[in-house]
């Protein structure tokens, strides 16, 4: 289970996952992986692949490949998946309603905000354009180059927190859409708000440690003052 749900400290920072949380891309990522695996002779059912999205490639590929095949083909497979996604699927990614407004609301409330993504740099830049934000609205951001291991390891969230000096894990909330987000945040001592817009069921998010669950950015924005972000951004 993740960290305790009571917010007895002032929340100073919000770390946002991007894929499935702020942008509608989970199905497209899954299909890009299915396509890439098919090219090396593995026919992976879409639903099986989709259940793994939210992990980085380093954690996803071993689910479907033997250690020998991973060693031999993993690097090329991950690169090919990236090419397939950027060429065929990235143009179809759309931001969830009110994603940019939610980020602005967090900033207006005085919280520091960061994108904690394991996307590659080029992909993350494109996703920021799709959401409609620029770097000036963020206090920090991470990409795959900032973390040795991807979710469910905590490296991405620890890297984002390292860019926010003076903020401790218990003064931070992660907003993510997968159990892997909540597991990774929990290992870093950070609580998680779950989003249903990435397609994972509420029960799975709560079992992984989410302290609250919302349908998506628009729902969290509408309920902001009563949410852990709003309630937590004021002293008790």
Residue pairs with C-beta under 8 A, 6 or more apart in sequence:
1 186
1 207
1 209
2 182
2 183
2 185
2 186
2 191
2 192
2 208
2 209
2 210
2 211
3 170
3 186
3 189
3 190
3 191
3 209
4 191
5 191
5 211
5 212
7 191
7 211
7 228
7 231
7 232
8 236
9 170
9 171
9 232
10 171
10 232
10 233
10 234
10 235
11 111
11 171
11 172
11 173
11 228
11 229
11 232
11 233
12 111
12 112
12 164
12 166
12 167
12 171
12 172
13 111
13 112
13 113
13 114
13 139
13 161
13 164
13 167
13 171
13 172
13 173
14 106
14 111
14 112
14 113
14 114
14 172
14 173
14 174
14 175
14 229
15 113
15 114
15 115
15 116
15 157
15 160
15 161
15 172
15 173
15 174
15 175
15 185
15 190
16 22
16 103
16 113
16 114
16 115
16 116
16 174
16 175
16 176
17 116
17 117
17 174
17 175
17 176
17 177
17 178
17 181
18 115
18 117
18 119
18 124
18 127
18 131
19 25
19 26
19 29
19 53
19 54
19 117
19 119
19 127
19 177
19 198
20 26
20 53
20 54
20 176
20 177
20 178
20 195
20 197
20 198
20 199
21 96
21 175
21 176
21 177
21 181
21 195
21 197
21 198
21 217
22 95
22 96
22 99
22 102
22 103
22 127
22 131
22 217
23 93
23 94
23 95
23 96
23 99
23 127
23 130
23 131
24 93
24 94
24 95
24 96
24 197
25 89
25 93
25 127
26 50
26 53
26 54
26 177
26 198
26 199
27 50
27 199
28 85
28 89
28 90
28 92
28 93
29 53
29 85
29 89
30 46
30 49
30 50
30 52
30 53
31 46
31 89
32 81
32 84
32 85
32 88
32 89
33 44
33 49
33 52
33 53
33 60
33 81
34 44
34 46
34 49
35 81
35 84
35 88
36 77
36 80
36 81
36 84
37 43
37 44
37 49
37 64
37 77
38 44
39 80
40 73
40 77
42 64
42 65
44 64
50 199
52 60
52 63
53 60
53 178
54 151
54 176
54 177
54 178
54 179
54 180
54 181
54 198
54 200
55 150
55 151
55 152
55 180
56 118
56 144
56 147
56 149
56 150
56 151
57 74
57 77
57 78
57 81
57 150
58 78
58 149
58 150
59 149
59 150
59 151
59 152
59 153
59 180
61 70
61 74
61 77
61 78
62 70
65 73
65 74
65 77
82 120
82 123
85 123
86 122
86 123
86 126
90 123
90 126
93 126
93 127
93 130
94 130
95 130
95 131
95 132
96 197
96 216
96 217
96 218
97 216
97 217
97 218
98 216
98 217
98 218
98 221
99 131
99 132
99 217
100 131
100 132
100 133
101 217
101 221
102 217
102 218
102 220
102 221
102 224
103 113
103 131
103 133
103 137
103 138
104 137
105 221
105 224
106 113
106 229
107 113
107 137
109 224
109 229
109 230
109 233
110 233
111 229
111 233
112 139
112 140
112 164
112 167
113 137
113 138
113 139
114 138
114 139
114 140
114 141
114 142
114 160
114 163
114 164
115 124
115 128
115 138
115 140
115 141
115 142
115 160
116 141
116 142
116 156
116 157
116 159
116 160
116 174
117 124
117 127
117 141
117 142
117 143
117 156
118 142
118 143
118 144
118 147
118 150
118 151
118 156
119 127
119 143
119 144
120 143
120 144
120 145
121 143
121 144
121 145
123 143
124 141
124 143
128 134
128 135
135 141
139 163
139 164
140 160
140 163
140 164
141 160
141 163
142 156
142 159
142 160
142 163
144 150
146 155
146 156
146 159
146 160
147 153
147 155
147 156
147 158
147 159
148 155
149 155
150 156
151 178
151 180
151 181
151 183
151 184
152 179
152 180
152 183
152 184
152 187
153 184
153 187
154 184
154 185
154 186
154 187
154 188
155 184
156 184
157 174
157 184
157 185
157 188
157 190
158 188
161 167
161 169
161 172
161 188
161 190
164 172
169 188
169 189
169 190
170 189
170 190
170 191
172 190
172 191
173 190
173 191
173 192
173 193
173 228
173 229
173 232
174 181
174 182
174 184
174 185
174 190
174 191
174 192
174 193
175 192
175 193
175 195
175 220
176 182
176 185
176 192
176 193
176 194
176 195
177 194
177 195
177 196
177 197
177 198
177 199
177 200
177 205
178 198
178 200
178 205
179 200
179 204
179 205
179 207
179 208
180 208
181 192
181 194
181 208
182 192
182 194
182 205
182 208
182 209
182 210
183 208
183 209
185 191
185 192
185 209
186 192
186 208
186 209
191 209
191 211
191 228
192 205
192 208
192 209
192 210
192 211
193 210
193 211
193 212
193 213
193 214
193 220
193 227
193 228
193 229
194 200
194 202
194 205
194 206
194 208
194 210
194 212
194 213
194 214
195 213
195 214
195 215
195 216
195 217
195 220
196 202
196 205
196 213
196 214
196 215
196 216
197 215
197 216
197 217
202 213
205 213
206 213
211 228
212 227
212 228
214 220
214 223
214 227
220 227
220 229
224 230
225 231
